[in-house]
Amino acid sequence: MISTPDPIANFTCGLDATLRVISGKWKPLVLYFLLQGPNRYGELKRAVRGVSDKVLIQQLKELEADGILRRTDYKEVPPRVDYSLTPLGHSLAQALAPLCTWGTENMAEVARVLAQREAWSAGKG
């Protein structure tokens, strides 16, 4: 009898499972903007400032492969494609909402601490 490994056993906890899906610098921001509603690629690119085309495309493909978002190609000329959250993606984006609230409420303090860290790092080098 061949036993198949339990995929759940690969995670140390629920947070580990979540982080494996949202790992990547830009994925949480993509989820945040898609929670507002479907977006075309150009809209996402403008919203997620600083991401390269290569990385955004890669992360969108990974999120699609993980069942978090849906890519809809309307087969039109010029091409029209949009991205939206699946039910699983919607629940994940909602789970991230408290982190957004925390960041908004603590933005000034976080900016202060990061500026201190940067100054400390610059003085070390």
DSSP file (Angstrom, degrees, kcal/mol; ACC not computed):
  #  RESIDUE AA STRUCTURE BP1 BP2  ACC     N-H-->O    O-->H-N    N-H-->O    O-->H-N    TCO  KAPPA ALPHA  PHI   PSI    X-CA   Y-CA   Z-CA
    1    1 A M              0   0    0      0, 0.0     2,-0.5     0, 0.0     0, 0.0   0.000 360.0 360.0 360.0 125.8    0.0    0.0    0.0
    2    2 A I        -     0   0    0      2,-0.0     2,-0.4     0, 0.0     0, 0.0  -0.804 360.0-151.6 -93.9 126.5    1.4    3.4   -1.1
    3    3 A S        -     0   0    0     -2,-0.5     3,-0.0     3,-0.0     0, 0.0  -0.799   5.5-141.5 -98.8 140.4    0.7    6.2    1.3
    4    4 A T        -     0   0    0     -2,-0.4     2,-0.0     1,-0.1    -2,-0.0  -0.790  29.4-104.7 -96.9 142.5    0.4    9.7    0.0
    5    5 A P        -     0   0    0      0, 0.0    -1,-0.1     0, 0.0     3,-0.1  -0.330  31.9-113.2 -66.5 146.6    1.9   12.5    2.2
    6    6 A D    >   -     0   0    0      1,-0.2     3,-1.1     2,-0.0     4,-0.4  -0.714  20.8-153.8 -79.6 113.9   -0.6   14.6    4.1
    7    7 A P  G >  S+     0   0    0      0, 0.0     3,-1.2     0, 0.0     4,-0.2   0.804  93.5  59.9 -62.7 -26.8   -0.3   18.1    2.6
    8    8 A I  G >  S+     0   0    0      1,-0.3     3,-1.6     2,-0.2     9,-0.1   0.815  92.9  66.2 -69.0 -28.8   -1.5   19.7    5.8
    9    9 A A  G <  S+     0   0    0     -3,-1.1    -1,-0.3     1,-0.3    -3,-0.0   0.642  86.4  72.4 -67.6 -12.8    1.5   18.1    7.6
   10   10 A N  G <  S+     0   0    0     -3,-1.2     2,-0.4    -4,-0.4    -1,-0.3   0.610  87.8  75.1 -77.2 -11.2    3.8   20.4    5.6
   11   11 A F    <   -     0   0    0     -3,-1.6     3,-0.1    -4,-0.2     4,-0.0  -0.811  65.9-154.2-104.2 142.1    2.7   23.5    7.5
   12   12 A T  S    S-     0   0    0     -2,-0.4     2,-0.3     1,-0.3    -1,-0.1   0.780  78.9 -24.7 -81.3 -27.0    3.8   24.3   11.1
   13   13 A C  S  > S-     0   0    0      1,-0.1     4,-1.6     0, 0.0    -1,-0.3  -0.954  76.4 -81.1-167.5 178.1    0.6   26.3   11.7
   14   14 A G  H  > S+     0   0    0     -2,-0.3     4,-2.3     1,-0.2     5,-0.2   0.850 125.1  56.7 -61.9 -36.0   -2.1   28.2   10.0
   15   15 A L  H  > S+     0   0    0      1,-0.2     4,-2.9     2,-0.2    -1,-0.2   0.889 103.4  54.6 -63.9 -37.9    0.1   31.3    9.8
   16   16 A D  H  > S+     0   0    0     -3,-0.2     4,-1.8     2,-0.2    -1,-0.2   0.923 108.4  48.6 -59.7 -45.5    2.7   29.2    7.9
   17   17 A A  H  X S+     0   0    0     -4,-1.6     4,-1.2     2,-0.2    -2,-0.2   0.919 113.2  47.5 -61.4 -44.3    0.0   28.2    5.3
   18   18 A T  H  X S+     0   0    0     -4,-2.3     4,-2.3     1,-0.2     3,-0.5   0.928 110.5  50.9 -63.2 -46.4   -1.1   31.9    4.9
   19   19 A L  H  X S+     0   0    0     -4,-2.9     4,-0.9     1,-0.2    -1,-0.2   0.827 104.6  57.7 -64.7 -31.0    2.4   33.2    4.5
   20   20 A R  H  < S+     0   0    0     -4,-1.8    -1,-0.2    -5,-0.2    -2,-0.2   0.863 111.0  43.5 -66.3 -33.4    3.2   30.6    1.8
   21   21 A V  H  < S+     0   0    0     -4,-1.2    -2,-0.2    -3,-0.5    -1,-0.2   0.891 122.2  36.4 -77.6 -40.2    0.3   31.9   -0.2
   22   22 A I  H  < S+     0   0    0     -4,-2.3     5,-0.2     5,-0.0    -2,-0.2   0.330  83.0 131.8 -97.9   9.0    1.0   35.6    0.3
   23   23 A S     <  +     0   0    0     -4,-0.9     2,-0.1    -5,-0.2     3,-0.1  -0.381  41.1  76.9 -63.5 138.6    4.8   35.4    0.3
   24   24 A G  S    S-     0   0    0      1,-0.1     3,-0.4     2,-0.1    -3,-0.0  -0.177  87.3-103.5 125.6 136.8    6.2   38.0   -2.0
   25   25 A K  S    S+     0   0    0      1,-0.2     4,-0.2    -2,-0.1    -1,-0.1   0.792 115.4  34.8 -58.5 -32.2    6.6   41.7   -1.4
   26   26 A W  S  > S+     0   0    0      1,-0.1     4,-2.3     2,-0.1     3,-0.4   0.617  89.7  88.5-105.3 -14.2    3.6   42.8   -3.6
   27   27 A K  H  > S+     0   0    0     -3,-0.4     4,-2.6     1,-0.2     5,-0.2   0.889  87.7  52.1 -58.7 -43.8    1.0   40.1   -3.1
   28   28 A P  H  > S+     0   0    0      0, 0.0     4,-2.2     0, 0.0    -1,-0.2   0.896 111.4  48.4 -60.6 -36.1   -0.7   41.6    0.0
   29   29 A L  H  > S+     0   0    0     -3,-0.4     4,-2.5    -4,-0.2     5,-0.2   0.899 109.4  52.2 -68.7 -39.6   -1.1   44.9   -1.9
   30   30 A V  H  X S+     0   0    0     -4,-2.3     4,-2.3     1,-0.2     5,-0.2   0.935 111.1  48.1 -58.9 -45.8   -2.5   43.1   -5.0
   31   31 A L  H  X S+     0   0    0     -4,-2.6     4,-1.6     1,-0.2    -2,-0.2   0.909 109.7  52.9 -61.7 -42.0   -5.0   41.5   -2.7
   32   32 A Y  H  X S+     0   0    0     -4,-2.2     4,-0.6     1,-0.2    -2,-0.2   0.936 112.5  43.4 -58.7 -48.2   -5.9   44.8   -1.0
   33   33 A F  H >< S+     0   0    0     -4,-2.5     3,-0.6     1,-0.2     4,-0.3   0.842 112.7  52.0 -71.1 -32.2   -6.6   46.5   -4.4
   34   34 A L  H >< S+     0   0    0     -4,-2.3     3,-0.9     1,-0.2    51,-0.4   0.745  97.5  67.1 -74.6 -21.8   -8.5   43.5   -5.7
   35   35 A L  H 3< S+     0   0    0     -4,-1.6    -1,-0.2     1,-0.2    -2,-0.2   0.795  94.6  59.2 -65.0 -25.9  -10.7   43.6   -2.6
   36   36 A Q  T << S-     0   0    0     -4,-0.6    -1,-0.2    -3,-0.6    -2,-0.2   0.704 128.2 -77.1 -73.6 -19.3  -12.0   46.9   -3.9
   37   37 A G  S <  S-     0   0    0     -3,-0.9    -1,-0.3    -4,-0.3    46,-0.1  -0.769  71.4 -31.9 142.5 172.7  -13.2   45.2   -7.0
   38   38 A P        -     0   0    0      0, 0.0     2,-0.4     0, 0.0    46,-0.2  -0.231  58.8-166.2 -58.1 146.1  -11.9   43.8  -10.3
   39   39 A N  E     -A   83   0A   0     44,-2.3    44,-3.2     4,-0.0     2,-0.2  -0.984  17.3-129.1-135.2 145.4   -8.9   45.6  -11.8
   40   40 A R  E  >  -A   82   0A   0     -2,-0.4     4,-2.2    42,-0.3     3,-0.2  -0.493  38.6-102.2 -82.9 164.3   -7.2   45.5  -15.1
   41   41 A Y  H  > S+     0   0    0     40,-0.7     4,-2.7     1,-0.2     5,-0.2   0.913 121.3  51.5 -55.8 -47.6   -3.4   45.0  -15.3
   42   42 A G  H  > S+     0   0    0      1,-0.2     4,-2.1     2,-0.2    -1,-0.2   0.863 108.3  52.0 -60.3 -37.7   -2.7   48.7  -15.8
   43   43 A E  H  > S+     0   0    0     -3,-0.2     4,-2.2     2,-0.2    -1,-0.2   0.919 111.5  46.6 -64.5 -43.7   -4.8   49.7  -12.9
   44   44 A L  H  X S+     0   0    0     -4,-2.2     4,-3.0     2,-0.2    -2,-0.2   0.911 109.9  53.8 -63.8 -42.0   -2.9   47.2  -10.6
   45   45 A K  H  < S+     0   0    0     -4,-2.7     6,-0.3     1,-0.2    -1,-0.2   0.900 112.5  43.8 -60.8 -41.5    0.4   48.4  -11.9
   46   46 A R  H  < S+     0   0    0     -4,-2.1    -1,-0.2    -5,-0.2    -2,-0.2   0.871 115.9  48.2 -70.3 -36.7   -0.5   52.0  -11.1
   47   47 A A  H  < S+     0   0    0     -4,-2.2     2,-1.5     1,-0.2    -2,-0.2   0.901 106.0  56.9 -71.8 -41.6   -1.9   51.1   -7.7
   48   48 A V  S >< S-     0   0    0     -4,-3.0     3,-1.4    -5,-0.2    -1,-0.2  -0.629  88.7-158.5 -92.1  78.2    1.0   48.9   -6.6
   49   49 A R  T 3   +     0   0    0     -2,-1.5     3,-0.1     1,-0.2    -3,-0.1  -0.309  66.6  22.5 -65.2 135.2    3.7   51.6   -7.0
   50   50 A G  T 3  S+     0   0    0      1,-0.3     2,-0.3    -5,-0.2    -1,-0.2   0.280  86.2 125.6  98.1 -10.6    7.3   50.4   -7.4
   51   51 A V    <   -     0   0    0     -3,-1.4    -1,-0.3    -6,-0.3     2,-0.1  -0.623  56.7-128.6 -84.0 140.3    6.6   46.9   -8.7
   52   52 A S     >  -     0   0    0     -2,-0.3     4,-2.6     1,-0.1     5,-0.2  -0.467  20.6-115.8 -80.1 158.7    8.2   45.9  -12.0
   53   53 A D  H  > S+     0   0    0      1,-0.2     4,-2.8     2,-0.2     5,-0.3   0.925 115.4  53.8 -58.2 -44.7    6.1   44.4  -14.8
   54   54 A K  H  > S+     0   0    0      1,-0.2     4,-2.1     2,-0.2    -1,-0.2   0.921 112.4  42.2 -57.9 -47.2    8.1   41.1  -14.6
   55   55 A V  H  > S+     0   0    0      2,-0.2     4,-2.8     1,-0.2     5,-0.2   0.910 114.1  50.7 -70.6 -41.7    7.4   40.8  -10.8
   56   56 A L  H  X S+     0   0    0     -4,-2.6     4,-2.6     2,-0.2     5,-0.2   0.938 111.9  47.7 -61.8 -45.4    3.8   41.8  -11.0
   57   57 A I  H  X S+     0   0    0     -4,-2.8     4,-2.3    -5,-0.2    -1,-0.2   0.921 113.0  49.3 -60.4 -43.5    3.1   39.4  -13.8
   58   58 A Q  H  X S+     0   0    0     -4,-2.1     4,-2.2    -5,-0.3    -2,-0.2   0.927 112.9  46.0 -61.7 -45.5    4.9   36.6  -11.9
   59   59 A Q  H  X S+     0   0    0     -4,-2.8     4,-2.4     1,-0.2    -1,-0.2   0.866 111.0  52.3 -70.2 -34.3    3.0   37.3   -8.7
   60   60 A L  H  X S+     0   0    0     -4,-2.6     4,-2.2    -5,-0.2    -1,-0.2   0.914 110.2  49.6 -64.1 -41.5   -0.4   37.5  -10.5
   61   61 A K  H  X S+     0   0    0     -4,-2.3     4,-2.6    -5,-0.2    -2,-0.2   0.901 111.2  49.2 -63.4 -40.6    0.3   34.1  -12.1
   62   62 A E  H  X S+     0   0    0     -4,-2.2     4,-2.0     2,-0.2    -2,-0.2   0.922 111.1  48.9 -65.2 -43.8    1.2   32.6   -8.7
   63   63 A L  H  <>S+     0   0    0     -4,-2.4     5,-2.8     1,-0.2     6,-1.1   0.873 112.7  48.8 -64.3 -35.8   -1.9   34.0   -7.1
   64   64 A E  H ><5S+     0   0    0     -4,-2.2     3,-1.6     4,-0.2    -2,-0.2   0.932 110.7  49.7 -66.9 -45.3   -4.0   32.6  -10.0
   65   65 A A  H 3<5S+     0   0    0     -4,-2.6    -2,-0.2     1,-0.3    -1,-0.2   0.823 108.8  53.9 -63.0 -31.2   -2.3   29.2   -9.7
   66   66 A D  T 3<5S-     0   0    0     -4,-2.0    -1,-0.3    -5,-0.2    -2,-0.2   0.431 117.3-113.4 -83.9   1.2   -3.0   29.2   -5.9
   67   67 A G  T < 5S+     0   0    0     -3,-1.6    22,-0.5     2,-0.2    21,-0.3   0.714  86.1 115.8  77.8  20.1   -6.7   29.8   -6.6
   68   68 A I  S   <S+     0   0    0     -5,-2.8    18,-2.1    -6,-0.2     2,-0.3   0.820  75.8  22.7 -92.2 -35.9   -6.6   33.3   -5.0
   69   69 A L  E     -B   85   0A   0     -6,-1.1     2,-0.4    16,-0.3    16,-0.2  -0.904  67.3-136.6-131.4 162.9   -7.5   35.3   -8.1
   70   70 A R  E     -B   84   0A   0     14,-3.5    14,-2.1    -2,-0.3     2,-0.6  -0.960  10.9-150.3-118.8 132.5   -9.2   34.8  -11.4
   71   71 A R  E     -B   83   0A   0     -2,-0.4     2,-0.6    12,-0.2    12,-0.2  -0.914  12.1-163.9-102.8 122.2   -7.9   36.2  -14.7
   72   72 A T  E     -B   82   0A   0     10,-3.1    10,-2.3    -2,-0.6     2,-0.6  -0.932   3.5-166.5-112.5 116.8  -10.6   37.0  -17.2
   73   73 A D  E     -B   81   0A   0     -2,-0.6     8,-0.2     8,-0.2    -2,-0.0  -0.903   6.2-163.1-101.8 118.9   -9.5   37.4  -20.8
   74   74 A Y        -     0   0    0      6,-2.8     7,-0.1    -2,-0.6    -1,-0.1   0.440  30.4-130.3 -84.9   0.9  -12.3   39.0  -22.8
   75   75 A K        +     0   0    0      5,-0.3     2,-0.3     1,-0.2     6,-0.1   0.896  58.9 140.5  53.2  46.3  -10.7   37.9  -26.2
   76   76 A E        -     0   0    0      4,-0.2     4,-0.2     2,-0.1    -1,-0.2  -0.742  54.7 -96.3-114.4 164.0  -11.0   41.5  -27.6
   77   77 A V  S    S+     0   0    0     -2,-0.3     3,-0.0     2,-0.1     0, 0.0  -0.994 117.2  36.9-121.2 122.7   -8.9   43.7  -29.7
   78   78 A P  S    S-     0   0    0      0, 0.0    -2,-0.1     0, 0.0    -1,-0.0   0.608 121.0-102.9 -65.5 159.8   -7.2   45.6  -28.2
   79   79 A P        -     0   0    0      0, 0.0     2,-0.4     0, 0.0    -2,-0.1  -0.214  37.7-168.1 -58.3 139.2   -6.7   43.0  -25.5
   80   80 A R        +     0   0    0     -4,-0.2    -6,-2.8     2,-0.0     2,-0.4  -0.971  14.5 162.5-132.5 118.2   -8.8   43.4  -22.3
   81   81 A V  E     - B   0  73A   0     -2,-0.4   -40,-0.7    -8,-0.2     2,-0.3  -0.991  11.0-173.8-132.3 138.5   -8.0   41.3  -19.3
   82   82 A D  E     -AB  40  72A   0    -10,-2.3   -10,-3.1    -2,-0.4     2,-0.4  -0.941  14.1-140.3-132.3 163.3   -9.1   41.8  -15.7
   83   83 A Y  E     +AB  39  71A   0    -44,-3.2   -44,-2.3    -2,-0.3     2,-0.3  -0.939  22.6 169.6-120.5 139.0   -8.3   40.2  -12.4
   84   84 A S  E     - B   0  70A   0    -14,-2.1   -14,-3.5    -2,-0.4     2,-0.2  -0.958  35.8 -97.4-143.4 161.4  -10.7   39.5   -9.5
   85   85 A L  E     - B   0  69A   0    -51,-0.4   -16,-0.3    -2,-0.3   -17,-0.1  -0.569  28.0-138.4 -81.1 142.1  -10.7   37.6   -6.3
   86   86 A T     >  -     0   0    0    -18,-2.1     4,-2.9    -2,-0.2     5,-0.2  -0.390  40.1 -94.8 -79.5 171.4  -12.0   34.1   -6.0
   87   87 A P  H  > S+     0   0    0      0, 0.0     4,-2.1     0, 0.0     5,-0.2   0.904 131.1  49.8 -56.0 -39.6  -14.1   33.3   -2.9
   88   88 A L  H  > S+     0   0    0    -21,-0.3     4,-1.9     2,-0.2   -20,-0.2   0.924 112.4  47.2 -64.3 -43.3  -10.9   31.9   -1.3
   89   89 A G  H  > S+     0   0    0    -22,-0.5     4,-2.8   -21,-0.3    -1,-0.2   0.871 109.3  54.2 -64.5 -37.8   -9.0   35.1   -2.3
   90   90 A H  H  X S+     0   0    0     -4,-2.9     4,-2.2     1,-0.2    -1,-0.2   0.920 109.0  47.7 -63.3 -43.2  -11.8   37.3   -0.9
   91   91 A S  H  X S+     0   0    0     -4,-2.1     4,-1.6    -5,-0.2    -1,-0.2   0.878 112.9  49.4 -66.5 -35.9  -11.6   35.6    2.4
   92   92 A L  H  X S+     0   0    0     -4,-1.9     4,-1.3     2,-0.2    -2,-0.2   0.928 110.4  49.4 -67.1 -45.0   -7.8   35.9    2.5
   93   93 A A  H  X S+     0   0    0     -4,-2.8     4,-0.7     1,-0.2     3,-0.3   0.888 110.3  51.3 -61.8 -39.1   -8.0   39.6    1.6
   94   94 A Q  H >< S+     0   0    0     -4,-2.2     3,-0.6     1,-0.2    -1,-0.2   0.859 105.5  55.7 -66.1 -34.2  -10.5   40.2    4.3
   95   95 A A  H 3< S+     0   0    0     -4,-1.6     4,-0.3     1,-0.2    -1,-0.2   0.808 106.6  51.2 -67.0 -28.1   -8.2   38.4    6.8
   96   96 A L  H >X S+     0   0    0     -4,-1.3     4,-1.5    -3,-0.3     3,-1.0   0.643  86.4  88.4 -81.0 -15.4   -5.5   40.9    5.9
   97   97 A A  H <X S+     0   0    0     -4,-0.7     4,-2.2    -3,-0.6    -1,-0.2   0.861  81.7  56.3 -55.4 -41.4   -7.8   43.9    6.5
   98   98 A P  H 3> S+     0   0    0      0, 0.0     4,-2.5     0, 0.0    -1,-0.3   0.846 104.1  54.5 -61.5 -30.2   -6.9   44.2   10.2
   99   99 A L  H <> S+     0   0    0     -3,-1.0     4,-2.5    -4,-0.3    -2,-0.2   0.886 107.1  50.8 -66.8 -37.4   -3.3   44.5    9.2
  100  100 A C  H  X S+     0   0    0     -4,-1.5     4,-2.4     2,-0.2    -1,-0.2   0.921 110.5  49.0 -63.6 -44.2   -4.2   47.4    7.0
  101  101 A T  H  X S+     0   0    0     -4,-2.2     4,-2.7     2,-0.2    -2,-0.2   0.926 110.7  50.2 -61.1 -45.7   -6.1   49.0    9.9
  102  102 A W  H  X S+     0   0    0     -4,-2.5     4,-1.8     1,-0.2    -2,-0.2   0.923 111.0  49.5 -58.8 -45.0   -3.1   48.6   12.2
  103  103 A G  H  < S+     0   0    0     -4,-2.5     4,-0.3     1,-0.2    -1,-0.2   0.892 111.8  48.1 -62.5 -40.6   -0.8   50.2    9.6
  104  104 A T  H >< S+     0   0    0     -4,-2.4     3,-0.8     1,-0.2     4,-0.3   0.923 113.4  47.1 -64.8 -44.8   -3.1   53.1    9.1
  105  105 A E  H 3< S+     0   0    0     -4,-2.7    -1,-0.2     1,-0.2    -2,-0.2   0.772 123.5  33.5 -69.2 -26.2   -3.4   53.7   12.9
  106  106 A N  T 3X S+     0   0    0     -4,-1.8     4,-2.7    -5,-0.2     5,-0.2   0.157  80.4 116.6-116.3  17.5    0.3   53.4   13.4
  107  107 A M  H <> S+     0   0    0     -3,-0.8     4,-2.6    -4,-0.3     5,-0.2   0.890  77.4  48.7 -57.3 -45.1    1.7   54.9   10.2
  108  108 A A  H  > S+     0   0    0     -4,-0.3     4,-2.2     2,-0.2    -1,-0.2   0.924 114.1  45.8 -63.4 -44.5    3.4   57.9   11.9
  109  109 A E  H  > S+     0   0    0      2,-0.2     4,-2.6     1,-0.2    -2,-0.2   0.904 113.0  49.9 -66.0 -41.2    5.1   55.7   14.5
  110  110 A V  H  X S+     0   0    0     -4,-2.7     4,-2.7     2,-0.2     5,-0.2   0.920 110.2  50.6 -63.5 -43.0    6.2   53.1   11.9
  111  111 A A  H  X S+     0   0    0     -4,-2.6     4,-2.1    -5,-0.2    -1,-0.2   0.906 111.6  48.9 -60.7 -41.2    7.6   55.9    9.7
  112  112 A R  H  X S+     0   0    0     -4,-2.2     4,-2.1     2,-0.2    -2,-0.2   0.934 112.9  46.1 -63.5 -47.2    9.5   57.2   12.8
  113  113 A V  H  X S+     0   0    0     -4,-2.6     4,-2.5     1,-0.2    -2,-0.2   0.898 112.8  49.7 -64.8 -41.9   10.9   53.8   13.7
  114  114 A L  H  X S+     0   0    0     -4,-2.7     4,-2.5     2,-0.2    -1,-0.2   0.878 109.6  51.8 -66.5 -36.3   11.9   53.0   10.1
  115  115 A A  H  X S+     0   0    0     -4,-2.1     4,-2.4    -5,-0.2    -2,-0.2   0.905 110.5  49.2 -64.8 -40.6   13.7   56.4    9.8
  116  116 A Q  H  X S+     0   0    0     -4,-2.1     4,-2.6     2,-0.2    -2,-0.2   0.918 111.0  49.6 -62.3 -43.7   15.6   55.6   13.0
  117  117 A R  H  X S+     0   0    0     -4,-2.5     4,-2.8     2,-0.2    -2,-0.2   0.925 111.2  49.1 -62.3 -44.1   16.5   52.2   11.6
  118  118 A E  H  X S+     0   0    0     -4,-2.5     4,-2.5     1,-0.2    -1,-0.2   0.911 112.1  48.0 -63.1 -42.3   17.7   53.7    8.4
  119  119 A A  H  X S+     0   0    0     -4,-2.4     4,-2.0     2,-0.2    -1,-0.2   0.905 112.7  49.1 -64.4 -40.5   19.8   56.3   10.2
  120  120 A W  H  X S+     0   0    0     -4,-2.6     4,-1.3     2,-0.2    -2,-0.2   0.915 112.3  47.8 -64.0 -43.7   21.3   53.6   12.4
  121  121 A S  H  X S+     0   0    0     -4,-2.8     4,-1.6     1,-0.2    -2,-0.2   0.898 110.8  51.3 -64.6 -40.9   22.1   51.5    9.4
  122  122 A A  H  < S+     0   0    0     -4,-2.5    -1,-0.2     1,-0.2    -2,-0.2   0.876 109.9  50.0 -65.3 -37.2   23.7   54.4    7.6
  123  123 A G  H  < S+     0   0    0     -4,-2.0    -1,-0.2     1,-0.2    -2,-0.2   0.760 108.3  53.9 -71.5 -26.0   25.9   55.2   10.6
  124  124 A K  H  <        0   0    0     -4,-1.3    -1,-0.2     1,-0.2    -2,-0.2   0.860 360.0 360.0 -73.9 -37.1   27.0   51.6   10.9
  125  125 A G     <        0   0    0     -4,-1.6    -1,-0.2    -5,-0.1    -2,-0.2   0.467 360.0 360.0 -78.0 360.0   28.3   51.3    7.3
